[in-house]
Every structure is written in C-alpha cells, then in structure tokens.
Amino acid sequence: MSITQNIEEIRGRMAQAAVRSGRKPEDVLLIAVTKLHEPGEIEEAIAAGVTDIAENKVQEIQKKFDQIHSPVNWHLIGHLQTNKVKYIIDKVVMIHSVDSVHLAQEIDKRAAAAGKTMDVLLQVNAAHEESKFGLDPKDVPQVFREILDSCPNVKIRGLMHIAPWSEDPEEIRPYFKEVKDLFDTLAAVEHPNADFKYLSMGMSHDFETAIEEGANIIRVGTSIFGERDYSKKMGGM
C-alpha cells in the first residue's frame, strides 16, 4: 500500500482503539516517525493529513528541517545529549526524551536564550530495560519536582514510554498501565510549569494496546513508511 493508504488504515485502527477506551478518535495524536526516510516520503505523509513528525536523531532534524516545506510540527523522541540541545531548541515543539535533571537544565538554559518555553515529556523505562534510556518509575516524582524547581523555561507536559518488544501485546499491557497510573498521579500536581496533557506510548506493533491503556500520542514509523533502509544510517555528530 501507499503511504497515504497506510495512514488511512492506521487511523481506522486508532479510532477503534480510542472508542474501546471510551474516548473519541480525535483525542489521539498520530506522530509519524521519519527516521531514515526521505523528504518526499515525509511530504506525502503530510499531504495525507499528518500534522506532526518525529526524529530520533538531532542530526536528522538538522538535515531535513529546511527540506520539508509543508507546515508540520517537529518532535525529538530519541535520546538527547546535552551538547546537542542547542541544535534543535529552535526547531522542535516538544522533546519527548527528558530523562535527567541535568538534561532539563540544559534545555532550560537554551530555551531562555531563545526567549521561549520548551514543552517536554519525561521518559519512563517501566520495564527496566538496560538497552533503553528513561527513568525508573520510582524516580520520576523526584525528578519531576527537581525540574519544576530549577527550570522555569521548561514545561512538563506528560510522560513518554517505550515498551519492550513482544509479539503478544497482552504481555506489555501492564507496563502501559503502570505508566498511565504514574501519569494520573503527576497530573494532579498544580504548578505553573506542569501541564500534564500528553501520554506518549505505542509504536507500530503495539499502538492499539497503548491507546486502550490511555495513550493520547502514538509514534508510528514502519507501519506508515515501510521498513527502514539502514544502509542510509547517518554517522553521529
């Protein structure tokens, strides 16, 4: 199928999962993950109604930002090193992968210099996978408070989670539930720089389960664009 057809199919599945969770289809945002995909493919997705795209790597945002001419919101969803924050602070609407106070403080510094407030999500590693970044769920409340106390130019908008790979979505449902419970707890905190609205969970293989458990942002790449060609992989900066 074409990129446009894939998006239509995904939106149908999203809508059904949203209804199963007692919500409206429009309550869930589809972010297209454009890692290693070409500008022409990205433009096709935008023409099909995608309003938000995401990259894992800072250097891919830098490479593509001026090549995409259609209006779209950019997100950074991959691990972010502090020395690279300056390259994207003026390009993205949200950073999904904040996993330390130190990183948040660098984002705060760069956002202040740019005269803006940066929306971020705290990345949670509920499955304690050594291969993934993210905060241990038990550490999230403390990190949350420290960022609120020290980063006036950072607004925490919610949580992000990457579940372990499993062919059976039921095996990973408990992780989505755990992160949703944590989200609900933190959402009750009243603070000018805490406005919990987004729970970013679910990718191509598990987004329906994530939506059923409360996700309102899903990050889908392969199911939109097809398998990535890793021969195009870019070197680090």
TABEL-V834332 format. One record per run of one state. SS is the DSSP state (h for helix, s for strand, l for the rest). FROM is the first residue (numbers start at 1). LEN is the number of residues. If there is no record, write none. Layout:
SS,FROM,LEN ; SS,FROM,LEN
This chain:
l,1,2 ; h,3,18 ; l,21,4 ; h,25,3 ; l,28,1 ; s,29,5 ; l,34,5 ; h,39,9 ; l,48,4 ; s,52,4 ; l,56,2 ; h,58,7 ; l,65,8 ; s,73,4 ; l,77,5 ; h,82,7 ; l,89,5 ; s,94,5 ; l,99,2 ; h,101,14 ; l,115,3 ; s,118,7 ; l,125,10 ; s,135,1 ; l,136,1 ; h,137,14 ; l,151,3 ; s,154,8 ; l,162,7 ; h,169,19 ; l,188,3 ; s,191,1 ; l,192,2 ; s,194,8 ; l,202,5 ; h,207,6 ; l,213,4 ; s,217,4 ; l,221,1 ; h,222,4 ; l,226,4 ; h,230,3 ; l,233,5
